[in-house]
Amino acid sequence: MNKDIKDLKIVNCHLGQGASVCAIKNGVSVDTSMGFTPLGGIPMGTRSGDLDPSVVTYIAKYRNHTPEEMDEILNKKSMTDHGDIEERMKESEQNYYKTCINIEVHFEEQESGLIQEYFPDCQIEKMMNGVCRTFIGVPAKERLWKALLLSFGDRVKVVAPEEYKRELIDTARNFLSNYDS
């Protein structure tokens, strides 16, 4: 980036079982999601995060909880027990891949570095006449991947599936129609 931190505006996110967000301007913290205690701010693994103060009295009254029990609930039992976070992450990743379709992409051999940079897990297969191909798993309806593939311009060609290829063509036509005279 090669910029002085005093010239930057940054949103720093610490996400995990504990979590916070901090706004940094010119190298100085100007705002944070943290509150008076660790309970305040954004929700965390076991903590509620910010909530309407009346929620506390409502729960205490209708569930007959003491102040000590409310403290325990808010600080240690607010979030559903998600179990092993690593296991939940693996499940989430597997569910993500269930939404993916395989896109066949062709490109010239000299573009292999570009393809490896953006899709490091994809195997590149050399075909005939200096043409290579790879298969990229992407969520079928996620626009970000379409934008990325279109950003390569004529350096890559989506070959299959045909429906995805047509969607890319339609997206490109719609984009270009914004510039018709």
C-alpha positions as a Markdown table, in Angstrom:
| # | Residue | x | y | z |
|---|---|---|---|---|
| 1 | Met | 0.0 | 0.0 | 0.0 |
| 2 | Asn | 2.9 | 2.3 | 0.7 |
| 3 | Lys | 0.8 | 5.0 | 2.5 |
| 4 | Asp | 1.4 | 6.7 | 5.8 |
| 5 | Ile | -1.1 | 5.5 | 8.4 |
| 6 | Lys | -1.9 | 9.1 | 9.0 |
| 7 | Asp | -3.4 | 9.3 | 5.5 |
| 8 | Leu | -5.7 | 6.3 | 6.0 |
| 9 | Lys | -9.2 | 5.6 | 7.2 |
| 10 | Ile | -9.4 | 2.0 | 8.6 |
| 11 | Val | -12.2 | -0.2 | 10.0 |
| 12 | Asn | -10.4 | -2.8 | 12.1 |
| 13 | Cys | -12.5 | -5.9 | 12.9 |
| 14 | His | -11.5 | -8.4 | 15.5 |
| 15 | Leu | -13.8 | -11.3 | 15.0 |
| 16 | Gly | -13.9 | -14.6 | 17.0 |
| 17 | Gln | -15.3 | -15.7 | 20.3 |
| 18 | Gly | -14.6 | -12.2 | 21.4 |
| 19 | Ala | -15.3 | -9.5 | 18.9 |
| 20 | Ser | -15.0 | -5.7 | 18.4 |
| 21 | Val | -14.9 | -3.1 | 15.6 |
| 22 | Cys | -12.7 | 0.0 | 15.7 |
| 23 | Ala | -12.8 | 3.0 | 13.4 |
| 24 | Ile | -9.3 | 4.5 | 12.9 |
| 25 | Lys | -8.7 | 7.9 | 11.2 |
| 26 | Asn | -5.2 | 9.3 | 10.6 |
| 27 | Gly | -3.8 | 6.5 | 12.8 |
| 28 | Val | -6.0 | 7.3 | 15.8 |
| 29 | Ser | -8.9 | 5.3 | 17.1 |
| 30 | Val | -12.0 | 7.5 | 16.7 |
| 31 | Asp | -14.8 | 5.0 | 17.6 |
| 32 | Thr | -15.2 | 1.5 | 18.9 |
| 33 | Ser | -18.0 | -1.0 | 19.3 |
| 34 | Met | -16.8 | -1.8 | 22.8 |
| 35 | Gly | -18.8 | -0.6 | 25.7 |
| 36 | Phe | -18.3 | 0.0 | 29.5 |
| 37 | Thr | -17.8 | -3.8 | 30.0 |
| 38 | Pro | -16.9 | -6.6 | 27.6 |
| 39 | Leu | -20.7 | -7.3 | 27.4 |
| 40 | Gly | -21.3 | -4.2 | 25.2 |
| 41 | Gly | -20.7 | -3.9 | 21.5 |
| 42 | Ile | -21.3 | -6.5 | 18.9 |
| 43 | Pro | -22.5 | -10.0 | 19.8 |
| 44 | Met | -19.8 | -12.5 | 20.6 |
| 45 | Gly | -19.5 | -16.2 | 21.3 |
| 46 | Thr | -21.4 | -16.2 | 24.6 |
| 47 | Arg | -22.2 | -12.5 | 25.1 |
| 48 | Ser | -25.3 | -10.7 | 24.0 |
| 49 | Gly | -23.6 | -7.5 | 22.8 |
| 50 | Asp | -25.7 | -4.2 | 22.9 |
| 51 | Leu | -29.4 | -4.6 | 23.5 |
| 52 | Asp | -32.3 | -2.5 | 24.6 |
| 53 | Pro | -32.0 | -2.1 | 28.4 |
| 54 | Ser | -35.6 | -3.0 | 28.9 |
| 55 | Val | -34.8 | -6.5 | 27.6 |
| 56 | Val | -33.0 | -7.2 | 30.9 |
| 57 | Thr | -36.0 | -6.3 | 33.1 |
| 58 | Tyr | -38.4 | -8.0 | 30.8 |
| 59 | Ile | -36.5 | -11.3 | 30.9 |
| 60 | Ala | -35.9 | -11.0 | 34.7 |
| 61 | Lys | -39.6 | -10.3 | 35.4 |
| 62 | Tyr | -41.2 | -12.9 | 33.1 |
| 63 | Arg | -38.7 | -15.7 | 33.8 |
| 64 | Asn | -38.2 | -14.9 | 37.5 |
| 65 | His | -34.4 | -14.4 | 37.3 |
| 66 | Thr | -32.4 | -12.7 | 40.0 |
| 67 | Pro | -29.9 | -10.0 | 39.0 |
| 68 | Glu | -27.1 | -12.5 | 39.4 |
| 69 | Glu | -28.8 | -14.9 | 37.0 |
| 70 | Met | -29.3 | -12.1 | 34.5 |
| 71 | Asp | -25.6 | -11.3 | 34.7 |
| 72 | Glu | -24.8 | -15.0 | 34.0 |
| 73 | Ile | -27.3 | -15.1 | 31.1 |
| 74 | Leu | -26.0 | -11.9 | 29.4 |
| 75 | Asn | -22.3 | -12.6 | 29.9 |
| 76 | Lys | -22.1 | -16.4 | 29.4 |
| 77 | Lys | -25.3 | -17.8 | 28.0 |
| 78 | Ser | -26.7 | -15.2 | 25.6 |
| 79 | Met | -25.8 | -16.9 | 22.4 |
| 80 | Thr | -26.9 | -20.4 | 21.4 |
| 81 | Asp | -24.3 | -23.0 | 22.2 |
| 82 | His | -22.8 | -23.5 | 18.8 |
| 83 | Gly | -20.5 | -26.2 | 20.0 |
| 84 | Asp | -17.1 | -26.6 | 18.4 |
| 85 | Ile | -16.5 | -23.5 | 16.2 |
| 86 | Glu | -14.0 | -25.4 | 14.0 |
| 87 | Glu | -16.6 | -28.0 | 13.3 |
| 88 | Arg | -19.2 | -25.3 | 12.5 |
| 89 | Met | -16.8 | -23.6 | 10.1 |
| 90 | Lys | -16.2 | -26.9 | 8.3 |
| 91 | Glu | -19.9 | -27.5 | 8.0 |
| 92 | Ser | -20.4 | -24.0 | 6.7 |
| 93 | Glu | -17.7 | -24.5 | 4.1 |
| 94 | Gln | -19.3 | -27.8 | 3.0 |
| 95 | Asn | -22.7 | -26.1 | 2.7 |
| 96 | Tyr | -21.1 | -23.3 | 0.6 |
| 97 | Tyr | -19.6 | -25.8 | -1.8 |
| 98 | Lys | -23.0 | -27.5 | -2.2 |
| 99 | Thr | -24.2 | -24.2 | -3.8 |
| 100 | Cys | -21.3 | -24.2 | -6.3 |
| 101 | Ile | -21.3 | -25.2 | -10.0 |
| 102 | Asn | -18.2 | -26.0 | -12.0 |
| 103 | Ile | -17.3 | -23.4 | -14.6 |
| 104 | Glu | -15.0 | -24.5 | -17.4 |
| 105 | Val | -12.7 | -21.7 | -18.3 |
| 106 | His | -10.2 | -21.6 | -21.3 |
| 107 | Phe | -7.3 | -19.2 | -21.6 |
| 108 | Glu | -4.0 | -18.8 | -23.3 |
| 109 | Glu | -1.0 | -20.4 | -21.6 |
| 110 | Gln | 0.6 | -17.0 | -20.8 |
| 111 | Glu | -2.5 | -16.2 | -18.6 |
| 112 | Ser | -1.7 | -19.2 | -16.3 |
| 113 | Gly | -0.2 | -17.0 | -13.6 |
| 114 | Leu | -3.3 | -14.8 | -13.6 |
| 115 | Ile | -5.5 | -17.8 | -13.2 |
| 116 | Gln | -3.3 | -19.3 | -10.5 |
| 117 | Glu | -3.3 | -16.0 | -8.6 |
| 118 | Tyr | -7.2 | -15.8 | -8.5 |
| 119 | Phe | -7.9 | -19.5 | -8.3 |
| 120 | Pro | -4.9 | -21.1 | -6.5 |
| 121 | Asp | -6.8 | -24.4 | -5.8 |
| 122 | Cys | -7.7 | -25.1 | -9.4 |
| 123 | Gln | -5.7 | -27.4 | -11.5 |
| 124 | Ile | -4.6 | -26.0 | -14.9 |
| 125 | Glu | -4.7 | -28.4 | -17.8 |
| 126 | Lys | -2.7 | -27.7 | -21.0 |
| 127 | Met | -4.7 | -28.5 | -24.1 |
| 128 | Met | -3.7 | -28.0 | -27.8 |
| 129 | Asn | -2.3 | -24.8 | -29.5 |
| 130 | Gly | -1.2 | -23.1 | -26.3 |
| 131 | Val | -4.7 | -23.1 | -24.8 |
| 132 | Cys | -5.2 | -24.1 | -21.2 |
| 133 | Arg | -8.3 | -24.8 | -19.1 |
| 134 | Thr | -9.4 | -25.1 | -15.6 |
| 135 | Phe | -12.6 | -25.8 | -13.7 |
| 136 | Ile | -13.7 | -23.2 | -11.1 |
| 137 | Gly | -16.3 | -24.0 | -8.4 |
| 138 | Val | -18.5 | -20.9 | -8.0 |
| 139 | Pro | -21.9 | -20.3 | -6.4 |
| 140 | Ala | -24.4 | -20.3 | -9.2 |
| 141 | Lys | -26.2 | -17.0 | -8.3 |
| 142 | Glu | -23.4 | -15.0 | -6.8 |
| 143 | Arg | -22.7 | -11.9 | -8.9 |
| 144 | Leu | -19.2 | -11.3 | -7.5 |
| 145 | Trp | -17.9 | -14.3 | -9.4 |
| 146 | Lys | -19.6 | -13.1 | -12.6 |
| 147 | Ala | -18.0 | -9.7 | -12.2 |
| 148 | Leu | -14.6 | -11.3 | -11.6 |
| 149 | Leu | -14.8 | -13.5 | -14.7 |
| 150 | Leu | -16.0 | -10.6 | -16.8 |
| 151 | Ser | -13.1 | -8.4 | -15.5 |
| 152 | Phe | -10.6 | -10.7 | -17.3 |
| 153 | Gly | -12.1 | -9.4 | -20.6 |
| 154 | Asp | -10.9 | -11.4 | -23.6 |
| 155 | Arg | -8.1 | -13.1 | -21.6 |
| 156 | Val | -10.4 | -15.9 | -20.4 |
| 157 | Lys | -13.4 | -17.6 | -22.0 |
| 158 | Val | -16.1 | -19.4 | -20.1 |
| 159 | Val | -17.0 | -22.5 | -22.0 |
| 160 | Ala | -19.5 | -24.3 | -19.8 |
| 161 | Pro | -22.0 | -24.7 | -18.5 |
| 162 | Glu | -24.0 | -23.1 | -21.3 |
| 163 | Glu | -26.5 | -21.4 | -19.0 |
| 164 | Tyr | -23.8 | -19.7 | -17.0 |
| 165 | Lys | -22.1 | -18.6 | -20.2 |
| 166 | Arg | -25.4 | -17.1 | -21.4 |
| 167 | Glu | -25.8 | -15.2 | -18.1 |
| 168 | Leu | -22.3 | -13.7 | -18.5 |
| 169 | Ile | -23.1 | -12.6 | -22.0 |
| 170 | Asp | -26.4 | -11.1 | -20.9 |
| 171 | Thr | -24.7 | -9.3 | -18.0 |
| 172 | Ala | -22.0 | -7.9 | -20.3 |
| 173 | Arg | -24.6 | -6.7 | -22.8 |
| 174 | Asn | -26.7 | -5.1 | -20.1 |
| 175 | Phe | -23.6 | -3.3 | -18.8 |
| 176 | Leu | -22.6 | -2.1 | -22.2 |
| 177 | Ser | -26.1 | -0.9 | -23.0 |
| 178 | Asn | -25.6 | 1.7 | -20.3 |
| 179 | Tyr | -23.1 | 3.4 | -22.7 |
| 180 | Asp | -25.2 | 3.3 | -25.9 |
| 181 | Ser | -25.8 | 6.7 | -27.5 |
